[in-house]
Amino acid sequence: MGETIWDKYLKPQPVCSCGRIHKCNIRDILIEEDAVKKLPEIINKYGYKKICIVCDLNTLEAAGKSVYSVLESAGISYDKVLFGERELVPDEDAIVHLLTGVPNDCDLLVGVGSGTINDLCRYISYKMKIDYFIVATAPSMDGYASSGSPLIVKHLKTTFNVCAPKGIIGDLNILVQAPVEMIAAGIGDIIGKCVCLTDWKIANLINGEYICNEVVEMVEGSMIKVLHCAEDAVAGKKSAIQTVMEGLILTGIAMSFVGNSRPASGSEHHLSHYWEMMFLLEGRKDPLHGAKVGIGTVASIRLYEMLKEAFQERREMQKEPFDYEAWKIEIQNVYGLAAESVLDLERETNKNGDEKVKNHCQMLEERRNDILSIIEALPDADEVMKMLKGIHAPYYPKQIGVSKEIFYNSIVYAKEVRNRFGLLQILYDFGVAREFASRLAIELYDE
């Protein structure tokens, strides 16, 4: 197939300036017109014999039937797993449906879809110890190349570190037909990188957490390219769609390089995950992931702006001592059926304990000026809102049905979903989480 732009990322990497050797186990990435027609060539190259195609009702129409036709024309037999839902949720029921539907002798899963199908196939391929490809149907999220599967288990959004796909097929003739809101969601997911990278840089300062500056630059560069072509992408221009898709995949590769989702997921994603859990617990339709991330990005930048003001005013950190029993009642109230998993995480990590908070606050004070410099590099919240508005994407939480109460709770409690230091934990440690949550809720809902 010749040299591609992906070769420098997929081939063995030299020792990075961070001291690590970055690895990506993806073998083939095709983002081009008629890419689906090359699927048989890739399958035959690796000698797969027992293929299973996974679709839902939406992705069957978008690309699944084309995949069936291409394989049949090439004389490649296959099995099928079809999810009957149009709003597929990656929970235990979906996992069981897929696991029981894939033949025991399958040696390659081919997922046809975007976020949910990709996450389910990635998890099952890991559990069954078989390879999987993903045929993308929309440039809507950055998880195509990731090795993590965010699933809903016991009502809690939980990310499992499993495996990356062996192949990513992005046919521009298919991607360009994706609904505009899905293209805008992919751009929203990319916009969120400015927040997660800020979280990561601060975590490195405060906790000494590992960071790779080359990976940071890789993600920042892809984000800038995507933002420059955002309006062309939602207008359906293939070259812009290709740039968005490539940016999303590069972010996934960045996650593979560092072994976790730090380069792509921070406080903006924690807000998004919390809202998703609340939508599912209430039995409501969950908005697109990238749409929620875009809104979470605006909110997070605004919170960072408030934090910057507090730092500049030299406000003292005045958090009350951690009362586990009182906190436990709050968690049970705001997380409902998912509360026990949240409580288990705190018992395991003690991330809200007084000693850890004290250490964080001491470092926050010592590195105050450095943190201010990092925050000041963020784009202005109003600029990001204008950007989202320009691509017809939502930018306020109430636009997607997030109530004022849930929005407030997300700022105070969304950090409990996982043990990751960032903006929301800083607000808690600083003792301003409730104050800032109230201020921003009034700003976004009452004005």
N, C-alpha and C positions, 0 to 999 in steps of 0.2 A: 504493500500500500504506500510505500515511500515515507519520507520524513514528514512529520507533522509538527505543529507548534507545541504538542504535548510531550514530545520526546524528552525534553530537558527535565520535565517533572517526573516522568514515569521510569526513566532509566535510573540505575544506581547512582545515588548522590555522594559527592565527596563530603568530608567532614565539614560541617557548617561552622561559621564564626562563633556560634553559640556553644560549640564543643560537641554537638551531637551529630549523628548521621541520620538524616531524615529519610523515611521510607514511605513509598506509596505502592500498594500491591495491585493497583489497576493496571491492566495490560493494554487495553484498547479504548480510545475515546474518539468518536466520530461526531463532529458537529458540522453538518453540511447538507446540501440538498440531496435527496434520495438516499440518505444514509441507511434507511431500513433495508434497502435492496442489497446492502453489503453484509447483512446479518448472516446469511448462509455461509458466506466466505469465512467469516470469523468463527462460526460454529465448527466448520470443517477443519479450519486451521488447528484447532485444539482437540479435535477428535471426539467431541461430545456425541453421544448416541441416544440418550434418553432425556429429551427436552420437555419441560412443562411450562406452558405459557399462563401467566397470572394476570387477570384483568378485573375491573369492575364494570358496571353497566356504562359508565361515562367513557372510560378509557377503551372499552371494546370498540365503541364507535369512532373515537378519536384516532386510534392507531392499531388496536388489537386485530381487527379484521385484515388490515394491511399486512401485519406480521404473519397471520395465518396463511394468507395468499402467497407471500414471498417464500415461506418455508415449503408450502405444498408445491410450488413451481420448481423448487430446487430438489424435490424428492425427499425432504426431511420430515419424518413423522414426529408427532408431538402429542402430549396430553394437555388438558386444559383444567384450570381452576378459575371459576367465574364467581365473583362476589355479586350478590343480587342487589346490594345497596347502591344508591346513588350518593349517599353521604356516609362513606365508610369510616368507621372509628377504629383506630389501631389498639383494640383492647383484647382481653383474654378470649372473647368469643371469636374474633377475627383470627387470632393466632391459632386456635384449635381448628377452625374451618380450613385454614391453609395447610396446617400440619397434617390433617387427616386426608386432605385432597391430593397432596403431592405423592405420586407413586414411590414406593420404597426404593426402586432401582433408578430413580431420577439422578442424573449427574449434572444437570444444568437447569436452574430456574431462569426464566426470562420474564421479568416484571414489566408490565406496560402501564405507565402512569407517572405520577409525580411523588408527592410527599408520602402519603399513607401506604400506597402499594410498595414503594421503595423501602420504607421502614419495615414492613412486614416481611418482604422477601429477604431483606438483609438478615433479619433475625432468624428466619427459618433456615436459610442457607447455612448460617453459622451452626445452628442446632443439628442440622442433618449432615454437616460437613461436606457440603457440595457448593459448587460455584454458582454465581448468579450474574446476569446482565440486567440492565435497566434500559428500556426504551422510553425515553422521556416524551411526555405529551404536553408539557407546558414549562416555560422558564419561570417557575413560580416559587422556588425555594432553593436553598443552598445545600441540601442534604444528599444530592446525587452521588458525590464522591466521598462522602463522610463514612467513617467506620462506626458511627454511633446510631443506635435505633431508639428514638424517643417513642415510648409506648405508654398507654394508660393501663397501669396494673394496680389493682385495689383502689381504683378511682384517683390514683396519683400519677402525674406525669413523671415517668422514670426513664432515664436514658441508659441503655445497655451498650457497653463497648464491645462490639462484635466484629464485623468485617466490612471492608469496602467491596463494591462490585468489581468483577473482573473486566467488565465492559460497560461503557456508557454510549448509547446510540441516541443522538439528537438530530432528527431529520427536520431540517428547516421548513420543509413543505408542510410538516405537521405542526411544528412549534408556532409558526406564524398564524395558524388558525386557532390558537388557544384564546379563550375569552380574555378581553382586555383587562378585566379585574385580576386574572391570574398573572398576566404579564406585569401589571402594576404591583402585585403582591411580591413578585420576585425582586423588583426594584426596591420595594419596601424592606425586604429581607437584607438586601445589600446596604441600604442606608443605615441599618442598625449597627453595622460594623464600627462606625465611629464611636459608639457607646461601649461596645464590648472591648474594643482595643484600649479605650480609656480605662475601663475597669482593670484590664490585664496589666497595663503599665503601673497603675497605682498599687495593685496587689504585689507587683514585683518590688516596689518601694517599701511597702509596709510589712509584708510577710517574707520577702526574699523569694517569692515564687518564681520559678523558672520562666523566662521569656526569651523568645528568639526575635531579634530585631529584623532579621531577613524575612521571616514569616510575616511580621507586622507590615513591612514594606510591601510584600507581595499582596497582602489583603488590601492595604490602602491603595495600591496602584490599580487593582481590579475595581475597587469601589469608584475611584475617580473616572475610569473609563466608562463604567455603567452610567454614572450620573450625567456624563456629557451627552449620552445618546438616549436618555430616558424617554423624552418626548417622541423621538423617532420610533422607539420600540413600541410604545402603546399605539402609535399610528400604523404599525404593522410592517415596518421596513425590515427586510430580512437581515441586512447587514447589522442593524441595531439589535435585533433579536439574537443574532449570533453573538454579539458582544456581551449581552446580558447573560446568555447561557454560559459562555466561557467564564465570565466573572463569578457566576454561581458555582461552577465546577472548581475553579481555582480556590475558592474559599473552602470547599470540601477537601481538596487536596491539602490545604494548609492545616486543617484539622487532623488529617492522617499524619502529616509531618510531625506534629507535636504530640499526637496520641490522645488528644481530648478536644473538646469543643471550644476551648478558650479563644481561638482566633475568630470565632463566629458567633458566640453566644455569651451575653452578659446580662446586665440588669434589665435591658429592654426585652430580652427573651423570657426572663423570669416573670415579668409582668404579663407577657403574652401567655405563658404556660398557666399562670394562675387564672386568667380570664377563661382560657380554654376549659380548665377543670370546672369552673363555675358554670359555664354554658352546658357542659355535659351533665353535671349533677342536677341542673335545673331542667334537663331534657330539651334544651333549645339548640337550634342549629348553630354550629360553631363557625365563625367567620374564617376566611383564609388565614393561614399562619402568617404569611408575609404582610398582610394587611394589619394584623394585630401588632407585628413587630414594628412596622412603620409608626403606628400610634404610640407604641411603647418607647420608641426612639425619641419622639417629640417630648413625651412626658419625662423621660430620663434626662434629656438635655436641660429641660426646664429645672429639674431638681438639682442638677449639677450647677446651674446658674445660681440657684438659691444657696447652695453649699459654698460656692465661690464668694458670695456676699457675706456669708457667716465667717468665712476664713478671713476675709479682708477687714471685717469689723473686729477681728480677734476675739470672737465669742468663746467663752469657756465651755468645755464639754461637761455637761451636767446630767448624765444619765443616772436614773435610779437603779439600785441594786436589782439583780435578776431574781425575780420571785417565780420559781419554776411552777408551783402549783397554780398560781393565778394565771400564768402564761398558758399552762396546759388547758385551762378552761376556755381561754380565748381561742386557742388553736382548735379545740373541739367545736366551738361555735362557728368559726369561719371556714374550716375545712370539712366539716361534716364527716361523710363516710371515709374521706382520705386522711383524717386526723391521725390515726394510729401510726401510719407510715411516717408522718412528719415528726411525731413524738419519738419514734424509734431513732430517727436521724439525729435528733438533739441529744438523746441519751448516749448515742454512739460517739458524737463529735464534741459535744459541750461547746458549740460555737458561740452561744450567747452567754456563756459563763463569765462571771465578773473578772476573773484573771485574764482571760483572752481579750475581753473588751478593754481592760486597763492597758494591756500591752499595745493594742491597736491605737488607743487614744494617745499614748505616749509617742508612738511612731508618727501618728498623724500630726501631732504638734511639732515634732522635730523636723518633719519633711514638708511642712505647710507650704513653703514657697515653691518647692518642686512640684507639689500636687497642684498648686494654683497654675503653674506653667502648663501642666498637662491639660487641665480643665479649659484653660484659655485657648487651646488649640482646637477645641470642639467648634463645629458650626453653630450659628445662632439658631435657637429653637424656631423663631419666626421664619428663618430662611428654609428650614427643613419643612415646616408646614406649607410654605409657598411651593416648594418643590413637589410635595405630595399632591397638593391641590392641582398643580399643573399637569399631573398624569392621571387625574380623576381618581385618586386614591383617598381613603378616609384619613383624617389626621387628628380627630378628637375621639375619645373613647365612647362618648354617647352616640356617635355616628354608627357604631356597630352594635349598639344595645348594651354596652357596659354601664350599669347603674352607678350613681355617685357613691353609694355604699361599697360596692364591689371595687370600684376604682380606689377609694380610700384604703380599703383592706389590702389591696394588692401592693400598695407602697409599703405598708407596715408589715405584711406577712408573706409576700411572695418569695422573699429570700429563704424561707424555710423549706422550699421545695428541694434544695440541694445545698451541699456544703461548698460554697464558692464565694470568696471575698470579692466585693464590688460595691457599687454605689449604695444599694439598699442596706447592706450590712454597715457601711460607713454611717448612714443616717441613723441607724439604730445605735451604733456605738457612740455617736456624737450626742445622742439624746434628742434628736430633732425630727425623727421619722413621723411622729403623729402631727407635729406642728406643720411640717412641710406638706404632708398628705392633705391636711385640712386646707392649707393655703392654695394648693394646686387644684383641689377638688372645687373650691369656690371659684377659682379663676376659670376653670374649664366648663363648669356646669351652671354657674349663677350669673355670669356676665354676658 
